Amino acid sequence: MAPLQNSSAPPASLLHRVRLISAATGDILLDSLKNYLINGNTNQAAAIALYAILSILPLFILTLLMAGQFFGSNPQIQREIIDGIRMLHPYFSGELLSQLGRIDEKRRVLGWAGIITLVWFSAMIFSAIETAFTIIFRSKSYRNYIVSKLLAIAMIPAGWALGMASVGVTYLATILVRQPMIFKGHLLIIQGFLFRYLIPFLVTAAFFTIVYKVIPPVRVRLAEALAASVVFSALMEAAKQFFTWYVSNYTRYHVIFGSLETVVILVIWVFYMALILLFCAELISSYQRRDMILLERALLKPGRNREKIDERLFRKFGRVYPKDAYIFREGDPGREMYYVLSGHVRLEKRAGQVKKVLAELPQGSYFGEMAALIDAPRTASAIASDVAHLAVIDGDTFRHLIRESGEVSLFMLQEFSRRIKNTNAVLEELTREWIGLMAILYFLKEWPLKPGQDPAEELAEYTGKEPADIQEVLKGLRDEGVLAIHNGRVSAFVKERAWHLLSRHVFG
């Protein structure tokens, strides 16, 4: 009988589905927090903040220069850009922004060589982000340096395009504000919500969607990047409000740093932004590993949530095997491992015509992992003792889990050792039974023995075993009533008992 392939999970109520989704979301969130600490994201965020000091101010200057090329030295445009910068950094001083706003002076001083240098330094922050993403996404390979640098530089026009769009929309808003008849009584609501919150939120989300999509050295789907950027934008907006309140009420950086207060606050703010940026990247990475997380929990620590874990496993990997159905046979290719969600599975092995039950596996057990790991033939047969619901994990997923999780690797190593020990014991028992059958066939042919004939020596030669091992088998046949042994020599052979024992082994 064949298994029921791709069996669908039983229908569930909306509340039950919400609980399953909540459980999966909780796993992803906990895994993100755990990896956030393991990957040293605080140190990575500090590195990004350092590079930001070398990048962000040149980037602002370039933005102002580009705006000057498109709009000329329009004071209104400059003010809108500066307001946009202040939205990004809630505690920018007016003095620093006024220095940034001297477009004509900077254009004359810098020249083209200076502008190229600014572009190069502006890209440094994206290179730092790429380094952090390489760790977060567990990439085994690094981009070529030139490719990486060109990618970082290419992020600058993307930021400019979105920034100019934001400036344009904001500039349009200022024009519309002067036309109160258009909005009438809703002017303040539209101006306060749309142009101060919604548009900056959407621009930020659009830019960081590009960041999460392009910069990671692994493939990130657009939906994943968009979701992470929305979370990032929301967290950044909340952090902006808290940061403004905190700096305004509980810091006295000017006492220590004096005129450098703005720079210090800028570094702290960028550090906060980097922390949020990397946490959202961890969310993407954990979401991509959600199957691994589920399998890790099932193998290592199901705990009191076993029912929810098993149901999620079945919905993702489930198959149903009827009673007495072969899950696989000895010698079949080993491409999958199996986890018992319900029912029982019997493992059997044959040595010639002798069949031996290796184990009866209950719920929570797994099997077939060795063959799946090394793509080897099955060393035993697996049969459903009753209706069995199994999670079937393909070899690639299982090997990926072994590579990704040190805990699972250690757990599997311990299990492999235990199972090899048990298998060796079973094989030794099967070998003894096989030698016993060989001995019965030998006595059926050679009895009565000739004077001086030594069955232990001859059987040792036939089987390749030591005479001492053969003596142990002969003692076992004596205990079964097949032989009588006197002074170390076989003195009697009971054919009827021998035939009975032989038929029991051969025909079951």
C-alpha positions as CSV (number, residue, x, y, z in Angstrom):
1,M,0.0,0.0,0.0
2,A,1.3,3.5,-0.9
3,P,1.2,6.5,1.4
4,L,-1.3,9.3,1.0
5,Q,1.0,11.9,-0.6
6,N,0.7,15.6,0.2
7,S,-2.1,15.0,2.7
8,S,-3.9,18.2,3.6
9,A,-4.3,19.1,7.2
10,P,-7.8,18.9,8.7
11,P,-9.8,22.1,8.5
12,A,-9.4,24.4,11.4
13,S,-11.4,27.3,12.8
14,L,-10.2,30.9,12.3
15,L,-9.2,31.2,15.9
16,H,-7.2,28.0,15.7
17,R,-5.4,29.3,12.6
18,V,-4.6,32.5,14.3
19,R,-3.1,30.6,17.2
20,L,-0.9,28.6,14.8
21,I,0.2,31.8,13.1
22,S,0.9,33.4,16.4
23,A,3.0,30.4,17.5
24,A,5.0,30.6,14.2
25,T,5.4,34.4,14.6
26,G,6.6,33.9,18.2
27,D,9.2,31.4,17.0
28,I,10.5,33.8,14.4
29,L,10.6,36.7,16.9
30,L,12.4,34.7,19.6
31,D,14.9,33.3,17.0
32,S,15.5,36.9,15.8
33,L,16.2,38.1,19.3
34,K,18.5,35.1,20.0
35,N,20.5,35.6,16.8
36,Y,20.6,39.4,17.4
37,L,22.7,38.7,20.5
38,I,24.7,35.9,19.0
39,N,25.7,37.8,15.9
40,G,27.0,40.8,17.9
41,N,24.6,43.2,16.2
42,T,25.3,45.9,18.8
43,N,29.0,46.0,17.7
44,Q,27.9,45.9,14.0
45,A,25.5,48.8,14.7
46,A,28.4,50.8,16.3
47,A,30.5,50.2,13.2
48,I,27.7,51.4,11.0
49,A,27.3,54.5,13.1
50,L,31.1,55.2,12.8
51,Y,30.9,54.9,9.0
52,A,27.8,57.0,9.0
53,I,29.8,59.9,10.3
54,L,32.1,59.6,7.3
55,S,29.1,59.0,4.9
56,I,26.0,60.8,6.0
57,L,27.3,64.4,6.0
58,P,28.8,64.1,2.5
59,L,25.6,62.5,1.4
60,F,23.6,65.4,2.7
61,I,25.9,67.8,0.9
62,L,25.6,65.9,-2.3
63,T,21.8,66.0,-1.9
64,L,21.9,69.7,-1.6
65,L,24.2,70.1,-4.6
66,M,22.0,67.9,-6.7
67,A,19.0,69.9,-5.6
68,G,20.9,73.1,-6.6
69,Q,21.5,71.6,-10.1
70,F,17.8,70.9,-10.6
71,F,16.2,73.8,-8.7
72,G,18.9,76.4,-8.6
73,S,19.7,78.3,-5.5
74,N,16.1,78.5,-4.5
75,P,15.9,79.3,-0.7
76,Q,12.5,77.6,-0.4
77,I,13.9,74.4,-1.9
78,Q,16.8,74.5,0.5
79,R,14.5,75.0,3.4
80,E,12.4,72.0,2.4
81,I,15.5,69.8,2.1
82,I,16.7,71.0,5.5
83,D,13.2,70.2,6.9
84,G,13.4,66.8,5.4
85,I,16.8,66.2,7.0
86,R,15.4,67.3,10.3
87,M,12.6,64.8,9.9
88,L,15.3,62.1,9.5
89,H,17.3,63.3,12.4
90,P,14.9,64.9,15.0
91,Y,17.6,66.9,16.8
92,F,19.7,68.5,14.1
93,S,20.8,72.0,15.1
94,G,20.0,74.9,12.9
95,E,23.6,76.0,12.8
96,L,24.7,72.7,11.2
97,L,21.9,72.7,8.7
98,S,22.7,76.3,7.7
99,Q,26.3,75.3,7.1
100,L,25.0,72.4,4.9
101,G,22.8,74.9,3.1
102,R,25.5,77.0,1.5
103,I,25.3,75.3,-1.9
104,D,27.1,77.7,-4.1
105,E,30.1,78.0,-1.8
106,K,30.4,74.2,-1.6
107,R,30.1,73.7,-5.3
108,R,32.9,76.2,-6.0
109,V,35.2,74.7,-3.4
110,L,34.7,71.0,-4.1
111,G,34.9,70.8,-7.9
112,W,34.3,67.5,-9.7
113,A,37.2,65.7,-7.9
114,G,35.7,66.7,-4.6
115,I,32.3,65.5,-5.6
116,I,33.6,62.1,-6.7
117,T,35.4,61.8,-3.3
118,L,32.1,62.7,-1.6
119,V,30.4,59.9,-3.5
120,W,33.1,57.4,-2.5
121,F,32.8,58.3,1.1
122,S,29.0,58.4,1.0
123,A,29.0,54.7,-0.1
124,M,30.9,53.6,3.0
125,I,27.8,53.3,5.1
126,F,26.3,50.8,2.6
127,S,29.4,48.7,2.6
128,A,29.2,48.5,6.4
129,I,25.6,47.5,6.2
130,E,26.5,44.8,3.6
131,T,29.1,43.4,6.0
132,A,26.6,43.1,8.8
133,F,24.0,41.6,6.5
134,T,26.5,38.9,5.4
135,I,26.7,37.8,9.1
136,I,23.0,38.0,9.7
137,F,22.0,36.0,6.6
138,R,24.8,33.4,7.2
139,S,26.2,33.8,3.8
140,K,29.1,31.4,3.0
141,S,30.5,33.7,0.3
142,Y,31.4,37.4,0.0
143,R,30.8,39.6,-3.0
144,N,33.8,40.8,-5.0
145,Y,35.2,44.0,-3.5
146,I,34.6,46.0,-6.8
147,V,31.1,44.6,-7.1
148,S,30.4,45.4,-3.5
149,K,31.6,49.0,-3.9
150,L,29.7,49.6,-7.1
151,L,26.6,48.3,-5.4
152,A,27.1,50.7,-2.5
153,I,27.6,53.6,-4.9
154,A,24.5,52.6,-6.8
155,M,22.4,53.0,-3.6
156,I,23.2,56.7,-3.6
157,P,21.1,57.6,-6.7
158,A,18.2,55.4,-5.3
159,G,18.3,57.5,-2.1
160,W,18.5,60.7,-4.1
161,A,15.5,59.7,-6.3
162,L,13.3,59.0,-3.3
163,G,14.6,62.0,-1.4
164,M,13.9,64.3,-4.4
165,A,10.4,62.8,-4.6
166,S,9.9,63.6,-1.0
167,V,11.2,67.1,-1.4
168,G,9.0,67.6,-4.4
169,V,5.9,66.4,-2.6
170,T,6.7,68.5,0.4
171,Y,7.3,71.6,-1.8
172,L,4.0,70.9,-3.5
173,A,2.4,70.8,0.0
174,T,3.7,74.3,0.8
175,I,2.1,75.6,-2.4
176,L,-1.2,73.9,-1.6
177,V,-1.1,75.3,1.9
178,R,-1.3,78.7,0.4
179,Q,-4.6,77.8,-1.2
180,P,-6.9,77.3,1.8
181,M,-10.0,77.1,-0.3
182,I,-8.9,73.7,-1.7
183,F,-8.9,72.0,1.7
184,K,-11.1,74.3,3.7
185,G,-11.4,73.0,7.3
186,H,-9.3,69.9,6.7
187,L,-6.1,71.9,6.0
188,L,-4.4,71.2,9.3
189,I,-5.2,67.5,9.3
190,I,-3.9,67.0,5.8
191,Q,-0.8,69.1,6.5
192,G,-0.1,67.4,9.8
193,F,-0.7,63.8,8.9
194,L,-0.1,63.5,5.2
195,F,3.0,65.6,4.8
196,R,4.6,65.2,8.2
197,Y,4.0,61.5,8.9
198,L,2.6,59.5,6.0
199,I,4.8,60.6,3.1
200,P,8.1,60.4,5.1
201,F,7.0,57.0,6.3
202,L,6.3,55.8,2.7
203,V,9.6,57.3,1.4
204,T,11.6,55.6,4.2
205,A,9.8,52.3,3.6
206,A,10.5,52.5,-0.1
207,F,14.2,53.2,0.3
208,F,14.8,50.5,2.9
209,T,12.8,48.0,0.8
210,I,15.6,48.6,-1.8
211,V,18.2,48.2,1.0
212,Y,16.8,44.9,2.2
213,K,16.3,43.6,-1.3
214,V,19.6,44.6,-2.9
215,I,22.3,44.7,-0.2
216,P,22.1,41.2,1.4
217,P,24.4,38.7,-0.3
218,V,21.5,36.1,-0.4
219,R,18.2,36.2,-2.3
220,V,15.5,38.2,-0.5
221,R,12.0,38.2,-1.9
222,L,10.4,41.6,-2.5
223,A,7.6,40.8,-0.1
224,E,10.1,40.0,2.6
225,A,12.0,43.2,2.0
226,L,8.8,45.3,2.0
227,A,7.5,43.8,5.2
228,A,10.9,44.4,6.9
229,S,11.1,48.0,5.7
230,V,7.5,48.7,7.0
231,V,8.5,47.3,10.4
232,F,11.7,49.4,10.3
233,S,9.9,52.6,9.3
234,A,7.3,52.1,12.1
235,L,10.0,51.3,14.7
236,M,12.1,54.3,13.5
237,E,9.1,56.7,13.8
238,A,8.4,55.4,17.3
239,A,12.1,55.7,18.2
240,K,12.2,59.2,16.7
241,Q,9.4,60.4,19.0
242,F,11.0,58.8,22.1
243,F,14.5,60.0,21.1
244,T,13.3,63.6,20.7
245,W,11.6,63.5,24.1
246,Y,14.6,61.8,25.8
247,V,17.2,64.3,24.4
248,S,15.0,67.3,25.2
249,N,14.4,66.3,28.8
250,Y,17.1,63.9,30.1
251,T,20.4,64.7,28.4
252,R,23.0,67.4,29.0
253,Y,25.5,66.6,26.4
254,H,26.5,70.2,25.9
255,V,28.0,70.2,29.4
256,I,30.5,67.6,28.4
257,F,30.9,68.0,24.6
258,G,30.2,71.6,24.1
259,S,29.9,72.6,20.5
260,L,30.2,68.9,19.5
261,E,26.8,68.1,21.1
262,T,25.0,67.9,17.7
263,V,27.6,65.4,16.3
264,V,27.4,63.2,19.4
265,I,23.6,63.2,19.3
266,L,23.8,62.4,15.6
267,V,26.1,59.4,16.3
268,I,23.7,58.1,19.0
269,W,20.7,58.5,16.7
270,V,22.4,56.7,13.8
271,F,23.4,54.0,16.3
272,Y,19.7,53.6,17.2
273,M,18.7,53.5,13.6
274,A,21.4,50.8,12.9
275,L,20.1,48.7,15.7
276,I,16.6,48.8,14.3
277,L,17.9,48.2,10.8
278,L,19.8,45.0,11.8
279,F,17.0,43.7,13.9
280,C,14.6,43.9,10.9
281,A,17.3,42.1,8.9
282,E,17.3,39.4,11.6
283,L,13.5,39.1,11.2
284,I,13.9,38.4,7.4
285,S,16.7,35.8,8.1
286,S,14.6,34.1,10.8
287,Y,11.5,34.1,8.5
288,Q,13.6,32.4,5.7
289,R,14.7,29.8,8.3
290,R,11.2,29.3,9.7
291,D,11.1,25.6,8.7
292,M,14.5,25.1,10.3
293,I,13.3,26.7,13.5
294,L,10.3,24.5,13.6
295,L,12.3,21.3,13.0
296,E,14.9,22.4,15.6
297,R,12.1,22.8,18.2
298,A,10.5,19.5,17.3
299,L,13.9,17.6,17.7
300,L,15.3,19.4,20.7
301,K,12.6,20.9,22.9
302,P,9.0,20.3,22.0
303,G,7.9,20.7,25.6
304,R,4.3,21.5,26.4
305,N,3.7,22.8,22.9
306,R,4.2,19.5,21.3
307,E,0.6,19.4,19.8
308,K,1.0,22.8,18.1
309,I,4.5,21.9,16.9
310,D,3.3,18.5,15.5
311,E,0.3,20.2,13.8
312,R,2.5,22.8,12.2
313,L,4.9,20.0,11.1
314,F,2.1,18.1,9.5
315,R,0.7,21.1,7.7
316,K,4.2,21.7,6.2
317,F,5.6,18.2,5.7
318,G,2.8,15.8,6.5
319,R,2.0,12.4,4.9
320,V,-0.3,9.6,6.1
321,Y,0.7,6.0,5.9
322,P,-2.0,3.2,6.3
323,K,-1.5,0.3,8.6
324,D,1.2,-2.2,7.3
325,A,2.3,0.2,4.5
326,Y,6.0,0.2,3.7
327,I,7.4,3.7,4.2
328,F,10.6,2.5,2.6
329,R,12.3,-0.9,2.0
330,E,15.8,-2.0,2.8
331,G,18.1,-1.0,-0.1
332,D,15.8,1.9,-1.3
333,P,17.6,5.2,-2.0
334,G,17.7,7.4,1.1
335,R,16.5,10.9,0.2
336,E,14.3,11.8,3.2
337,M,14.1,11.5,7.0
338,Y,10.9,11.0,8.9
339,Y,9.4,12.3,12.2
340,V,6.5,10.3,13.8
341,L,3.7,12.7,14.6
342,S,1.2,9.9,15.6
343,G,1.0,6.2,15.3
344,H,3.9,3.7,15.4
345,V,6.5,2.7,12.9
346,R,8.4,-0.7,12.9
347,L,12.0,-1.0,11.7
348,E,12.9,-4.4,10.3
349,K,16.2,-5.9,9.0
350,R,16.9,-9.1,7.2
351,A,20.1,-11.3,7.3
352,G,19.5,-13.8,4.6
353,Q,16.1,-15.3,5.4
354,V,16.2,-14.1,9.0
355,K,14.0,-11.1,9.8
356,K,14.7,-9.1,12.9
357,V,12.6,-6.2,14.4
358,L,15.1,-3.5,15.2
359,A,12.7,-1.1,17.0
360,E,9.1,0.0,17.4
361,L,9.1,3.8,17.2
362,P,6.3,5.8,19.0
363,Q,5.2,9.4,18.6
364,G,8.1,11.9,18.7
365,S,10.6,9.5,17.2
366,Y,12.5,10.1,14.0
367,F,14.2,7.7,11.6
368,G,15.9,7.5,8.2
369,E,18.2,10.4,9.1
370,M,21.5,8.6,8.3
371,A,20.6,7.6,4.8
372,A,19.1,11.0,4.1
373,L,22.2,12.8,5.4
374,I,24.7,10.9,3.1
375,D,22.3,9.8,0.3
376,A,23.0,6.2,1.1
377,P,20.7,3.2,0.6
378,R,18.3,2.2,3.4
379,T,19.8,-0.2,5.9
380,A,16.4,-1.4,7.1
381,S,12.8,-1.4,6.2
382,A,10.2,0.9,7.8
383,I,6.6,-0.2,8.1
384,A,3.6,1.5,9.6
385,S,2.4,-0.6,12.6
386,D,-0.9,1.3,12.5
387,V,-2.1,4.4,10.8
388,A,0.9,6.7,11.0
389,H,1.1,10.5,10.4
390,L,4.6,11.4,9.5
391,A,6.6,14.6,8.8
392,V,8.7,13.8,5.7
393,I,11.8,16.1,5.5
394,D,13.8,16.0,2.3
395,G,17.6,15.5,2.6
396,D,18.5,19.0,1.5
397,T,16.4,20.5,4.2
398,F,17.8,18.1,6.8
399,R,21.4,18.8,5.8
400,H,20.8,22.5,5.8
401,L,19.5,22.1,9.4
402,I,22.6,20.2,10.4
403,R,24.8,23.0,9.0
404,E,22.8,25.8,10.5
405,S,22.2,24.5,14.0
406,G,25.1,23.5,16.3
407,E,22.7,22.1,18.8
408,V,21.0,19.8,16.3
409,S,24.4,18.7,15.0
410,L,25.5,17.7,18.5
411,F,22.2,16.0,19.2
412,M,22.4,14.1,16.0
413,L,26.0,13.0,16.7
414,Q,24.9,11.6,20.0
415,E,22.0,9.9,18.5
416,F,24.1,8.4,15.6
417,S,26.5,7.0,18.2
418,R,23.7,5.4,20.2
419,R,22.0,4.0,17.2
420,I,25.3,2.6,15.7
421,K,25.9,0.9,19.0
422,N,22.4,-0.6,19.0
423,T,22.7,-1.6,15.4
424,N,26.0,-3.3,16.0
425,A,24.4,-5.3,18.8
426,V,21.5,-6.3,16.6
427,L,23.9,-7.3,13.8
428,E,25.9,-9.4,16.2
429,E,22.7,-11.2,17.2
430,L,21.7,-11.7,13.6
431,T,25.2,-13.0,12.8
432,R,24.9,-15.5,15.6
433,E,21.6,-16.6,14.3
434,W,23.0,-16.9,10.8
435,I,26.0,-19.0,12.0
436,G,23.5,-21.1,14.0
437,L,21.6,-21.9,10.8
438,M,24.9,-22.7,9.1
439,A,25.7,-25.1,11.9
440,I,22.4,-26.8,11.6
441,L,22.8,-27.3,7.9
442,Y,26.4,-28.5,8.6
443,F,25.2,-31.2,11.1
444,L,22.3,-32.3,8.8
445,K,24.9,-33.0,6.1
446,E,27.9,-34.3,8.2
447,W,26.2,-36.1,11.1
448,P,27.4,-38.5,12.4
449,L,30.8,-36.9,12.6
450,K,33.9,-38.7,11.7
451,P,36.6,-39.5,14.3
452,G,38.7,-36.4,14.9
453,Q,36.3,-34.1,12.9
454,D,36.1,-30.7,14.6
455,P,32.9,-28.8,13.6
456,A,34.1,-25.6,15.2
457,E,37.2,-25.5,13.1
458,E,35.3,-26.3,9.8
459,L,32.5,-23.8,10.5
460,A,35.1,-21.1,11.4
461,E,36.6,-21.7,8.0
462,Y,33.2,-21.5,6.2
463,T,32.0,-18.4,8.0
464,G,35.3,-16.5,8.5
465,K,34.7,-16.3,12.2
466,E,37.0,-17.4,15.1
467,P,36.6,-20.9,16.5
468,A,35.8,-19.4,19.9
469,D,32.8,-17.6,18.3
470,I,31.6,-20.9,16.8
471,Q,31.9,-22.6,20.2
472,E,29.5,-19.9,21.6
473,V,27.0,-20.6,18.8
474,L,27.2,-24.4,19.5
475,K,26.5,-23.8,23.1
476,G,23.4,-21.8,22.1
477,L,22.2,-24.8,20.0
478,R,22.8,-27.0,23.0
479,D,20.6,-24.8,25.0
480,E,17.9,-25.1,22.2
481,G,18.1,-28.9,22.5
482,V,19.6,-29.4,19.1
483,L,23.1,-30.6,20.3
484,A,24.6,-32.5,23.2
485,I,28.1,-31.5,24.1
486,H,30.4,-33.6,26.3
487,N,34.0,-32.7,27.2
488,G,33.9,-30.0,24.6
489,R,32.9,-32.3,21.8
490,V,29.5,-32.7,20.1
491,S,28.1,-36.1,21.3
492,A,24.5,-36.0,20.0
493,F,22.5,-34.3,17.3
494,V,18.6,-34.1,17.5
495,K,17.4,-33.8,13.9
496,E,13.8,-33.3,14.8
497,R,14.7,-30.3,17.0
498,A,17.1,-29.0,14.3
499,W,14.3,-29.1,11.6
500,H,11.9,-27.3,14.0
501,L,14.4,-24.6,14.7
502,L,15.3,-24.2,11.0
503,S,11.7,-23.9,9.9
504,R,11.0,-21.3,12.6
505,H,13.8,-19.1,11.3
506,V,13.2,-19.6,7.6
507,F,9.5,-19.4,7.5
508,G,8.8,-17.3,10.6
